[in-house]
Amino acid sequence: MTHYLEFEKPLAEIEGKAEELRALARTNEEMDVEKEAAALDQKAATMLRDLYKALSPWRKCQVARHPDRPHCRDYIDALFTDYTPLAGDRNFADDHAVMGGLARFEDRPVVVIGQEKGHDTKTRIERNFGMARPEGYRKAIRLMDLADRFGLPVMTLVDTPGAYPGKGAEERGQSEAIARATQKCLQLGVPLISVIIGEGGSGGAVAFATANRVAMLEHSIYSVISPEGCASILWKDAEKMREAAEALHLTAQDLSKLRVIDRIIPEPLGGAHRDRTAVMDSVRNNLRTMLAELTDMERAALVRDRREKFLAMGSQGLAA
């Protein structure tokens, strides 16, 4: 069953009518509805194109959070072979919001790490909706150390509303764990590539995305805070999330102009959830290109490239 977003309701009516006609034809072979259904299909395709040709930042947020959008587990299954998950931070527990391990990308050994939101009620609770606790970030640090020791490129898949703000997480050093993970990213002597596949929320995303190359899917978002959180702080009203989304400049297009990210990965018309095969191919091609750009760089050059990239952010604005 297709999930339609609020702004897609007119599209849902047209596609629903086309499906109803075809369902009637299946029960009555004498009915010939293909012409009418094809006309509705054409109308739906035009409407879909119109809806997605200039999405507002708030609508981008909705698409990035779509319940059918591919998540970390889907990308690992599609893009990597011989995936061997590694669990635990060797200190407290295994955080199921963070998954990672050894794998092969186009037959090259790599370490892949990502945040997994889950796809139904049970797995979303198990994965804590992609919000990592301190042990999740410490697991990521352990995997990055492993990659550094054996000279394996690191690929991270970012999809989180932010780090988990619960009492237990704070007691176990949430902010320290995020800072350590960010520091580890800066210290790695191997290629580090990050793709924001859905939501890139706050320090919980930066801890995985302080990379040599940062890419975003066309309809993903990346910001210091969620639009709802920003609206609650600035306007004391979470319903001002549309204005907040505009002010945050959280879209891939805005962040590319600001040079916060390096590239935008195109999505199929209507979002990644409408054609998973196409978006997986697009991500694979971009990962291949980014890895090729970094493969021949020496350890010191990789570290310098990463540090200079992040230190340069905002410098043009300051100079102006």
Residue frames as qw, qx, qy, qz and C-alpha x, y, z in Angstrom:
[[0.000, 0.889, 0.459, 0.000, 0.00, 0.00, 0.00],
 [0.416, 0.446, -0.013, 0.792, 1.39, 3.39, -1.04],
 [0.313, -0.667, -0.408, 0.539, 1.75, 6.02, 1.69],
 [0.282, 0.695, 0.259, 0.608, 0.90, 9.51, 0.47],
 [0.304, -0.166, -0.333, 0.877, 2.15, 12.67, 2.12],
 [0.134, 0.659, 0.483, -0.560, -0.21, 15.53, 2.94],
 [0.201, 0.623, -0.230, -0.720, 0.67, 17.54, -0.16],
 [0.052, 0.160, -0.878, -0.449, 0.28, 14.41, -2.33],
 [0.418, 0.300, 0.726, -0.456, -3.44, 13.91, -1.56],
 [0.588, 0.575, -0.047, -0.567, -4.66, 15.10, -5.00],
 [0.314, 0.464, -0.793, -0.238, -2.22, 12.64, -6.57],
 [0.220, -0.036, 0.935, -0.274, -3.55, 9.86, -4.32],
 [0.588, 0.419, 0.401, -0.563, -7.08, 10.43, -5.64],
 [0.576, 0.590, -0.366, -0.431, -6.04, 10.13, -9.28],
 [0.215, 0.372, -0.903, -0.024, -3.82, 7.07, -8.78],
 [0.363, 0.067, 0.814, -0.449, -6.54, 5.52, -6.64],
 [0.667, 0.467, 0.147, -0.562, -9.14, 5.97, -9.39],
 [0.492, 0.532, -0.630, -0.279, -6.80, 4.35, -11.95],
 [0.007, 0.214, -0.957, 0.196, -6.28, 1.39, -9.65],
 [0.527, 0.230, 0.588, -0.569, -10.01, 1.07, -9.01],
 [0.666, 0.510, -0.198, -0.507, -10.69, 0.90, -12.75],
 [0.395, 0.424, -0.811, -0.086, -8.10, -1.83, -13.21],
 [0.223, -0.070, 0.879, -0.415, -9.49, -3.75, -10.24],
 [0.660, 0.351, 0.305, -0.590, -12.98, -3.65, -11.79],
 [0.608, 0.526, -0.476, -0.357, -11.56, -4.91, -15.09],
 [0.102, 0.324, -0.932, 0.125, -9.97, -7.85, -13.29],
 [0.381, 0.153, 0.786, -0.462, -13.37, -8.90, -11.93],
 [0.632, 0.605, 0.378, -0.302, -15.18, -8.31, -15.22],
 [0.538, -0.148, 0.571, 0.602, -13.22, -9.36, -18.27],
 [0.361, 0.672, 0.561, 0.321, -15.70, -7.70, -20.63],
 [0.102, -0.965, -0.097, 0.219, -14.82, -4.25, -19.33],
 [0.683, 0.341, 0.059, 0.643, -12.20, -2.32, -21.30],
 [0.280, -0.942, -0.148, 0.115, -10.87, 0.42, -19.04],
 [0.740, -0.139, 0.110, 0.649, -7.27, 0.59, -20.16],
 [0.296, 0.581, 0.225, 0.724, -7.76, 3.79, -22.15],
 [0.360, -0.851, -0.137, -0.357, -9.35, 5.59, -19.22],
 [0.793, -0.547, 0.009, 0.267, -6.77, 4.20, -16.78],
 [0.676, 0.153, 0.141, 0.707, -3.91, 5.25, -19.07],
 [0.061, 0.753, 0.166, 0.634, -5.31, 8.78, -19.23],
 [0.592, -0.796, -0.040, -0.124, -5.42, 8.89, -15.42],
 [0.840, -0.225, 0.068, 0.489, -1.85, 7.56, -15.30],
 [0.465, 0.453, 0.144, 0.747, -0.73, 10.37, -17.60],
 [0.240, -0.832, -0.117, -0.486, -2.54, 12.94, -15.47],
 [0.775, -0.621, -0.012, 0.116, -0.93, 11.51, -12.32],
 [0.767, 0.040, 0.085, 0.635, 2.54, 11.59, -13.90],
 [0.208, 0.651, 0.119, 0.720, 2.09, 15.26, -14.83],
 [0.488, -0.811, -0.072, -0.315, 0.85, 16.12, -11.35],
 [0.858, -0.390, -0.004, 0.333, 3.76, 14.24, -9.73],
 [0.601, 0.289, 0.084, 0.741, 6.22, 16.16, -11.88],
 [0.062, -0.755, -0.113, -0.643, 4.57, 19.47, -10.95],
 [0.688, -0.713, -0.099, -0.097, 4.52, 18.65, -7.24],
 [0.835, -0.367, 0.099, 0.398, 8.22, 17.72, -7.11],
 [0.591, 0.567, 0.077, 0.569, 9.76, 20.27, -9.47],
 [0.105, 0.559, -0.259, 0.781, 10.00, 22.93, -6.74],
 [0.637, -0.503, -0.576, 0.097, 9.47, 21.41, -3.30],
 [0.230, -0.854, 0.173, -0.433, 9.49, 23.82, -0.37],
 [0.154, 0.453, -0.780, 0.404, 11.96, 23.07, 2.48],
 [0.569, -0.159, 0.564, -0.576, 9.11, 21.80, 4.67],
 [0.907, 0.262, -0.030, -0.327, 7.90, 19.43, 1.97],
 [0.530, 0.517, -0.655, 0.153, 11.50, 18.22, 1.59],
 [0.243, -0.355, 0.740, -0.517, 11.40, 17.40, 5.31],
 [0.803, 0.069, 0.310, -0.504, 8.25, 15.36, 4.77],
 [0.831, 0.434, -0.324, -0.123, 9.80, 13.44, 1.87],
 [0.252, 0.540, -0.733, 0.328, 13.00, 12.82, 3.86],
 [0.351, -0.193, 0.739, -0.542, 10.88, 11.28, 6.64],
 [0.737, 0.097, -0.328, -0.583, 8.61, 9.25, 4.34],
 [0.749, -0.320, 0.521, -0.257, 7.82, 5.89, 6.04],
 [0.934, 0.287, 0.209, 0.040, 8.61, 3.96, 2.84],
 [0.273, 0.872, -0.405, 0.016, 11.92, 5.71, 2.19],
 [0.877, 0.130, -0.398, 0.236, 14.86, 3.25, 2.01],
 [0.505, -0.831, 0.216, -0.092, 16.87, 3.11, 5.22],
 [0.116, -0.714, 0.688, 0.051, 20.40, 2.09, 6.13],
 [0.647, -0.085, 0.756, -0.055, 19.63, -1.64, 6.14],
 [0.726, 0.609, 0.298, -0.114, 18.22, -1.39, 2.61],
 [0.329, 0.871, -0.359, -0.066, 21.33, 0.36, 1.28],
 [0.332, -0.539, 0.774, -0.001, 23.67, -2.13, 2.92],
 [0.735, 0.167, 0.653, -0.077, 21.73, -5.05, 1.42],
 [0.653, 0.729, 0.196, -0.063, 21.72, -3.46, -2.04],
 [0.304, 0.902, -0.302, 0.054, 25.19, -1.92, -2.29],
 [0.142, -0.648, 0.732, -0.155, 27.48, -4.13, -0.25],
 [0.880, 0.052, -0.452, -0.139, 28.39, -7.80, -0.30],
 [0.691, 0.005, -0.592, 0.414, 29.80, -10.08, 2.40],
 [0.245, -0.672, 0.169, -0.678, 28.43, -7.76, 5.09],
 [0.631, -0.190, -0.680, 0.322, 29.53, -8.95, 8.53],
 [0.311, -0.834, -0.082, -0.449, 27.91, -6.94, 11.35],
 [0.485, 0.090, -0.595, 0.635, 30.00, -6.08, 14.40],
 [0.444, -0.741, -0.395, -0.313, 28.13, -5.33, 17.61],
 [0.664, -0.652, -0.258, 0.260, 28.73, -3.51, 20.86],
 [0.139, 0.919, -0.215, 0.298, 30.96, -0.75, 22.16],
 [0.720, 0.087, -0.548, 0.416, 32.96, -3.09, 24.47],
 [0.075, 0.244, -0.433, 0.864, 31.93, -0.88, 27.35],
 [0.416, 0.040, 0.453, -0.787, 28.18, -0.84, 28.02],
 [0.645, 0.353, 0.624, -0.263, 25.90, -2.38, 25.37],
 [0.289, 0.148, 0.672, 0.665, 25.03, -2.75, 21.71],
 [0.284, 0.493, 0.203, -0.797, 22.99, 0.17, 20.37],
 [0.509, 0.359, 0.756, 0.202, 20.60, -1.09, 17.68],
 [0.287, 0.896, 0.160, -0.299, 20.13, 2.43, 16.30],
 [0.127, 0.777, -0.550, -0.280, 23.66, 2.15, 14.89],
 [0.953, 0.091, 0.286, 0.047, 24.60, -0.71, 12.61],
 [0.275, 0.833, -0.462, -0.129, 27.94, -1.37, 11.01],
 [0.856, -0.235, 0.444, 0.119, 30.60, -3.86, 10.17],
 [0.251, -0.398, 0.679, 0.563, 32.93, -5.21, 7.52],
 [0.699, 0.559, 0.390, -0.215, 31.73, -5.47, 3.93],
 [0.460, -0.044, 0.536, 0.706, 32.80, -5.27, 0.32],
 [0.370, 0.762, 0.159, -0.506, 31.89, -2.42, -1.98],
 [0.699, 0.665, -0.217, -0.150, 32.37, -3.58, -5.58],
 [0.938, 0.065, -0.241, 0.241, 34.76, -6.24, -4.25],
 [0.307, 0.524, -0.417, 0.676, 36.82, -3.73, -2.24],
 [0.508, -0.426, -0.661, 0.351, 36.93, -4.30, 1.56],
 [0.071, -0.538, 0.043, -0.839, 35.40, -1.41, 3.48],
 [0.111, -0.312, -0.764, 0.554, 33.83, -0.61, 6.84],
 [0.204, -0.479, -0.437, -0.733, 30.22, 0.60, 6.59],
 [0.129, -0.295, -0.671, 0.668, 28.43, 2.36, 9.46],
 [0.182, -0.363, -0.391, -0.826, 24.95, 3.83, 9.55],
 [0.300, 0.054, 0.566, -0.766, 21.89, 4.80, 11.55],
 [0.203, -0.227, -0.875, -0.376, 18.86, 2.57, 11.08],
 [0.385, -0.156, 0.176, -0.892, 15.33, 3.83, 11.86],
 [0.321, 0.180, 0.902, -0.225, 13.39, 0.60, 11.33],
 [0.166, -0.068, -0.619, -0.764, 10.50, -0.04, 8.95],
 [0.513, -0.508, -0.577, -0.382, 7.55, -0.95, 11.21],
 [0.500, -0.767, 0.062, -0.397, 6.43, -0.38, 14.79],
 [0.922, -0.356, 0.024, 0.153, 8.47, -3.25, 16.23],
 [0.758, 0.176, 0.014, 0.628, 11.73, -2.43, 14.45],
 [0.089, 0.761, -0.009, 0.642, 11.35, 1.32, 14.99],
 [0.633, -0.736, 0.096, -0.219, 11.13, 0.76, 18.73],
 [0.926, -0.164, 0.079, 0.331, 14.04, -1.68, 18.60],
 [0.603, 0.347, 0.081, 0.714, 16.12, 0.82, 16.60],
 [0.246, -0.626, -0.330, 0.663, 14.95, 3.76, 18.75],
 [0.384, 0.875, 0.279, -0.090, 13.84, 5.55, 15.56],
 [0.674, 0.539, -0.037, 0.505, 17.46, 5.97, 14.51],
 [0.178, -0.891, 0.208, -0.363, 18.40, 8.03, 17.59],
 [0.738, 0.177, -0.551, 0.347, 21.71, 6.72, 18.89],
 [0.632, -0.775, -0.011, 0.003, 22.74, 6.55, 22.53],
 [0.153, -0.836, 0.517, 0.097, 26.37, 6.99, 23.70],
 [0.669, -0.206, 0.701, 0.134, 27.11, 3.30, 23.15],
 [0.710, 0.619, 0.330, 0.062, 26.10, 3.75, 19.49],
 [0.258, 0.931, -0.254, 0.055, 28.68, 6.47, 18.93],
 [0.406, -0.633, 0.659, 0.017, 31.29, 4.45, 20.83],
 [0.811, 0.171, 0.553, 0.089, 30.52, 1.47, 18.62],
 [0.571, 0.813, 0.068, 0.093, 31.10, 3.69, 15.58],
 [0.091, -0.873, 0.479, -0.020, 34.43, 4.85, 17.05],
 [0.678, -0.306, 0.666, 0.053, 35.47, 1.22, 17.56],
 [0.775, 0.453, 0.422, 0.127, 34.64, 0.40, 13.94],
 [0.338, 0.927, -0.144, 0.074, 36.52, 3.47, 12.69],
 [0.374, -0.706, 0.600, 0.032, 39.56, 2.41, 14.74],
 [0.784, 0.028, 0.612, 0.098, 39.35, -1.01, 13.14],
 [0.640, 0.733, 0.201, 0.110, 39.18, 0.52, 9.67],
 [0.053, 0.938, -0.341, 0.034, 42.16, 2.77, 10.39],
 [0.589, -0.502, 0.630, 0.065, 44.23, -0.14, 11.69],
 [0.681, 0.112, 0.686, 0.232, 43.68, -2.23, 8.57],
 [0.086, -0.291, 0.427, 0.852, 43.60, 0.58, 6.01],
 [0.160, 0.471, 0.840, 0.216, 39.95, 0.15, 5.04],
 [0.110, -0.281, -0.190, -0.934, 37.85, 3.03, 3.64],
 [0.076, 0.363, 0.753, -0.544, 34.90, 4.02, 5.83],
 [0.178, -0.321, -0.507, -0.780, 31.46, 4.70, 4.36],
 [0.073, 0.264, 0.696, -0.664, 28.72, 6.12, 6.58],
 [0.156, -0.471, -0.667, -0.556, 24.98, 6.30, 5.90],
 [0.009, -0.068, -0.463, 0.884, 23.34, 9.08, 7.89],
 [0.392, -0.430, -0.553, -0.596, 19.64, 8.98, 8.76],
 [0.390, -0.367, -0.689, 0.488, 18.75, 10.28, 12.21],
 [0.146, -0.892, -0.318, -0.285, 16.50, 12.95, 13.75],
 [0.040, -0.786, 0.416, -0.455, 19.37, 13.49, 16.21],
 [0.316, 0.181, -0.849, 0.382, 21.08, 11.84, 19.14],
 [0.520, -0.548, -0.644, -0.120, 18.77, 10.36, 21.79],
 [0.031, -0.594, 0.255, -0.762, 18.14, 12.99, 24.52],
 [0.760, -0.485, -0.389, -0.189, 17.04, 10.59, 27.29],
 [0.487, -0.804, 0.279, -0.197, 18.21, 10.71, 30.90],
 [0.908, -0.226, 0.296, 0.192, 20.19, 7.48, 30.67],
 [0.704, 0.535, 0.100, 0.457, 22.00, 8.67, 27.55],
 [0.015, 0.890, -0.180, 0.418, 22.99, 11.90, 29.26],
 [0.707, -0.635, 0.301, -0.080, 24.18, 10.00, 32.34],
 [0.889, -0.040, 0.327, 0.318, 26.42, 7.84, 30.15],
 [0.319, -0.540, 0.313, 0.713, 28.02, 10.84, 28.45],
 [0.604, 0.642, 0.469, 0.060, 26.06, 11.55, 25.28],
 [0.235, 0.962, -0.105, -0.089, 27.78, 14.82, 24.40],
 [0.348, -0.659, 0.634, 0.209, 31.23, 13.38, 25.11],
 [0.672, 0.104, 0.712, 0.175, 30.54, 10.35, 22.91],
 [0.523, 0.805, 0.278, 0.038, 29.39, 12.57, 20.02],
 [0.008, 0.936, -0.328, -0.124, 32.46, 14.79, 20.39],
 [0.520, -0.425, 0.713, 0.203, 34.76, 11.74, 20.44],
 [0.688, 0.390, 0.594, 0.146, 33.14, 10.33, 17.32],
 [0.362, 0.931, 0.048, -0.006, 33.55, 13.66, 15.51],
 [0.234, -0.807, 0.521, 0.149, 37.17, 13.81, 16.64],
 [0.672, -0.113, 0.707, 0.187, 37.77, 10.25, 15.42],
 [0.632, 0.688, 0.350, 0.070, 36.39, 11.19, 11.99],
 [0.164, 0.963, -0.213, -0.029, 38.92, 14.02, 11.78],
 [0.392, -0.658, 0.636, 0.093, 41.81, 11.75, 12.77],
 [0.891, 0.165, 0.423, 0.001, 41.21, 8.87, 10.36],
 [0.139, -0.579, 0.590, 0.545, 44.02, 8.16, 7.92],
 [0.298, 0.206, 0.875, 0.321, 41.72, 6.34, 5.50],
 [0.170, -0.231, -0.418, -0.862, 39.10, 7.68, 3.07],
 [0.112, 0.385, 0.748, -0.529, 35.87, 8.64, 4.85],
 [0.168, -0.181, -0.528, -0.812, 32.75, 9.10, 2.73],
 [0.183, 0.317, 0.717, -0.593, 29.33, 10.01, 4.08],
 [0.166, -0.295, -0.621, -0.707, 25.92, 9.96, 2.41],
 [0.300, 0.143, 0.516, -0.789, 22.90, 11.58, 4.06],
 [0.069, -0.177, -0.899, -0.395, 20.07, 9.31, 2.94],
 [0.249, -0.693, -0.660, -0.149, 17.20, 10.82, 4.92],
 [0.292, -0.941, -0.062, -0.160, 17.51, 13.09, 7.94],
 [0.616, 0.216, -0.383, 0.654, 20.81, 14.51, 9.08],
 [0.409, -0.835, -0.251, -0.268, 19.94, 15.80, 12.52],
 [0.399, -0.883, 0.205, -0.139, 22.28, 17.88, 14.65],
 [0.126, -0.684, 0.717, -0.039, 25.48, 16.53, 16.24],
 [0.784, -0.022, 0.604, -0.145, 24.09, 13.03, 15.94],
 [0.783, 0.603, 0.143, 0.055, 24.65, 13.35, 12.17],
 [0.190, 0.893, -0.397, 0.090, 27.89, 15.36, 12.30],
 [0.569, -0.522, 0.633, -0.061, 29.48, 12.57, 14.36],
 [0.781, 0.163, 0.584, 0.150, 29.13, 10.31, 11.29],
 [0.559, 0.749, 0.300, 0.193, 29.48, 12.94, 8.55],
 [0.165, -0.894, 0.306, 0.281, 32.74, 14.74, 9.32],
 [0.853, 0.128, 0.451, 0.230, 34.06, 13.18, 6.15],
 [0.329, -0.251, 0.476, 0.776, 36.35, 13.83, 3.18],
 [0.192, -0.133, -0.576, -0.783, 33.31, 13.71, 0.92],
 [0.265, 0.321, 0.694, -0.587, 29.76, 14.41, 2.05],
 [0.168, -0.147, -0.658, -0.719, 26.87, 13.72, -0.32],
 [0.393, 0.216, 0.561, -0.696, 23.13, 14.19, 0.16],
 [0.229, 0.425, 0.834, 0.267, 20.23, 12.57, -1.59],
 [0.044, 0.387, 0.342, 0.855, 18.21, 15.17, -3.47],
 [0.475, -0.609, -0.280, -0.570, 15.30, 15.21, -1.01],
 [0.674, -0.335, -0.513, 0.412, 17.21, 14.59, 2.23],
 [0.165, -0.923, -0.010, -0.347, 17.76, 17.25, 4.91],
 [0.710, -0.023, -0.365, 0.602, 20.72, 18.22, 7.11],
 [0.124, -0.788, -0.018, -0.603, 20.49, 20.77, 9.93],
 [0.136, 0.336, -0.656, 0.662, 21.54, 21.71, 13.42],
 [0.304, 0.146, 0.706, -0.623, 18.02, 21.09, 14.74],
 [0.179, 0.450, 0.842, 0.239, 14.68, 19.84, 13.46],
 [0.070, -0.426, -0.279, -0.858, 12.25, 22.48, 12.13],
 [0.567, -0.646, -0.456, -0.230, 9.81, 21.62, 14.94],
 [0.670, -0.423, -0.288, 0.537, 12.55, 22.04, 17.59],
 [0.309, 0.113, 0.084, 0.941, 13.70, 25.31, 16.06],
 [0.254, -0.553, -0.385, -0.694, 10.14, 26.66, 15.96],
 [0.644, -0.613, -0.454, 0.058, 9.57, 25.68, 19.59],
 [0.579, -0.321, -0.173, 0.729, 12.66, 27.63, 20.66],
 [0.204, 0.082, 0.186, 0.958, 12.36, 30.73, 18.46],
 [0.338, -0.309, -0.310, -0.833, 8.59, 31.18, 18.27],
 [0.301, -0.065, 0.751, -0.584, 7.47, 29.03, 21.22],
 [0.747, 0.335, 0.221, -0.530, 5.21, 27.33, 18.70],
 [0.491, -0.165, 0.802, 0.297, 6.06, 24.02, 16.98],
 [0.557, 0.636, 0.533, -0.042, 3.43, 24.81, 14.32],
 [0.187, 0.911, -0.206, -0.306, 5.84, 27.39, 12.90],
 [0.731, -0.230, 0.553, 0.327, 7.92, 24.51, 11.47],
 [0.637, 0.636, 0.336, 0.278, 7.41, 25.69, 7.88],
 [0.074, 0.977, -0.145, 0.140, 9.02, 29.06, 8.63],
 [0.579, -0.645, 0.486, 0.114, 11.78, 27.29, 10.56],
 [0.821, 0.155, 0.469, 0.287, 12.50, 24.93, 7.66],
 [0.455, 0.840, 0.104, 0.276, 12.93, 27.95, 5.37],
 [0.176, -0.937, 0.278, -0.121, 15.26, 29.71, 7.82],
 [0.765, -0.451, 0.443, 0.120, 17.45, 26.67, 8.51],
 [0.438, 0.679, -0.510, -0.296, 18.59, 26.22, 4.88],
 [0.620, -0.311, 0.708, -0.133, 18.45, 22.47, 5.44],
 [0.871, 0.435, 0.151, -0.171, 17.93, 21.24, 1.88],
 [0.796, -0.046, 0.353, 0.489, 20.63, 19.61, -0.22],
 [0.438, 0.712, 0.251, 0.488, 20.37, 22.47, -2.72],
 [0.226, -0.954, 0.069, -0.187, 20.97, 25.13, -0.04],
 [0.715, -0.590, 0.323, 0.189, 23.82, 23.23, 1.56],
 [0.771, 0.260, 0.307, 0.493, 25.53, 22.65, -1.77],
 [0.227, 0.863, 0.084, 0.444, 25.50, 26.42, -2.40],
 [0.423, -0.863, 0.220, -0.169, 26.93, 26.98, 1.09],
 [0.523, 0.523, -0.657, 0.147, 29.61, 24.32, 0.39],
 [0.594, -0.423, 0.552, -0.406, 28.63, 22.30, 3.45],
 [0.853, 0.077, 0.516, -0.010, 28.22, 19.24, 1.21],
 [0.250, -0.412, 0.632, 0.607, 30.15, 18.17, -1.87],
 [0.184, 0.012, -0.743, -0.643, 27.48, 16.70, -4.12],
 [0.641, 0.112, 0.321, -0.688, 23.77, 16.06, -4.54],
 [0.140, -0.016, 0.964, 0.225, 22.67, 12.56, -5.52],
 [0.467, -0.014, -0.275, -0.840, 19.53, 12.69, -7.70],
 [0.402, 0.107, 0.832, -0.367, 16.43, 10.78, -6.67],
 [0.092, 0.356, 0.824, 0.431, 13.71, 9.26, -8.86],
 [0.267, -0.334, -0.184, -0.885, 10.71, 11.49, -9.54],
 [0.710, -0.484, -0.287, -0.425, 8.54, 11.39, -6.42],
 [0.465, -0.686, 0.484, -0.282, 11.35, 10.46, -4.05],
 [0.069, 0.438, -0.896, -0.007, 13.60, 7.49, -3.31],
 [0.495, 0.046, 0.778, -0.384, 10.67, 5.35, -2.12],
 [0.709, 0.503, 0.100, -0.484, 9.06, 5.35, -5.60],
 [0.840, 0.472, -0.268, 0.026, 11.97, 3.58, -7.32],
 [0.686, -0.648, 0.318, 0.094, 14.40, 1.90, -4.94],
 [0.855, 0.137, 0.293, 0.406, 16.44, 0.27, -7.70],
 [0.404, 0.780, 0.081, 0.470, 17.11, 3.61, -9.38],
 [0.273, -0.909, 0.207, -0.239, 18.17, 5.35, -6.18],
 [0.836, -0.400, 0.322, 0.192, 20.45, 2.46, -5.19],
 [0.755, 0.385, 0.226, 0.480, 22.16, 2.65, -8.58],
 [0.141, 0.897, -0.011, 0.418, 22.56, 6.40, -8.19],
 [0.547, -0.785, 0.279, -0.079, 24.12, 6.08, -4.73],
 [0.899, -0.097, 0.299, 0.306, 26.41, 3.27, -5.93],
 [0.608, 0.611, 0.131, 0.490, 27.71, 5.37, -8.82],
 [0.074, -0.911, 0.140, -0.381, 28.40, 8.35, -6.57],
 [0.755, -0.586, 0.291, 0.047, 30.12, 6.21, -3.92],
 [0.866, 0.178, 0.232, 0.407, 32.34, 4.76, -6.65],
 [0.377, 0.777, 0.028, 0.503, 33.27, 8.23, -7.91],
 [0.341, -0.875, 0.207, -0.276, 33.99, 9.66, -4.45],
 [0.865, -0.382, 0.282, 0.161, 36.08, 6.65, -3.46],
 [0.771, 0.398, 0.155, 0.472, 38.12, 6.94, -6.67],
 [0.114, 0.897, -0.074, 0.421, 38.87, 10.60, -5.82],
 [0.479, -0.771, 0.345, -0.240, 40.37, 9.58, -2.47],
 [0.997, -0.033, -0.016, 0.061, 41.98, 6.21, -3.19],
 [0.756, 0.353, -0.168, 0.526, 45.48, 7.42, -4.08],
 [0.123, -0.847, 0.183, -0.484, 45.77, 10.03, -1.34],
 [0.464, 0.184, -0.709, 0.499, 48.34, 9.47, 1.42],
 [0.442, -0.540, -0.663, 0.270, 47.30, 9.23, 5.06],
 [0.252, -0.396, -0.208, 0.858, 48.49, 12.74, 5.95],
 [0.086, -0.058, -0.414, -0.904, 46.79, 14.19, 2.86],
 [0.365, -0.480, -0.742, -0.292, 43.46, 12.58, 3.78],
 [0.391, -0.577, -0.516, 0.499, 43.60, 14.01, 7.31],
 [0.169, -0.280, 0.058, 0.943, 44.60, 17.44, 5.98],
 [0.145, -0.249, -0.623, -0.727, 41.88, 17.37, 3.30],
 [0.381, -0.590, -0.709, -0.055, 39.23, 16.64, 5.90],
 [0.363, -0.550, -0.352, 0.664, 40.39, 19.24, 8.40],
 [0.111, -0.154, 0.233, 0.954, 40.77, 21.99, 5.79],
 [0.172, -0.409, -0.721, -0.533, 37.35, 21.20, 4.38],
 [0.386, -0.701, -0.597, 0.056, 35.60, 21.83, 7.69],
 [0.381, -0.492, -0.158, 0.767, 37.78, 24.74, 8.83],
 [0.121, 0.049, 0.406, 0.904, 37.01, 26.53, 5.55],
 [0.110, -0.625, -0.737, -0.231, 33.24, 26.43, 6.09],
 [0.207, -0.896, -0.365, 0.144, 31.90, 29.93, 6.64],
 [0.517, -0.364, 0.109, 0.767, 35.22, 31.63, 5.92],
 [0.218, 0.367, 0.466, 0.775, 33.92, 33.35, 2.78],
 [0.257, -0.810, -0.463, -0.250, 31.04, 34.85, 4.72],
 [0.550, -0.687, -0.136, 0.454, 33.40, 36.11, 7.42],
 [0.469, -0.082, 0.286, 0.832, 35.71, 37.64, 4.84],
 [0.058, 0.585, 0.507, 0.630, 32.80, 39.43, 3.20]]
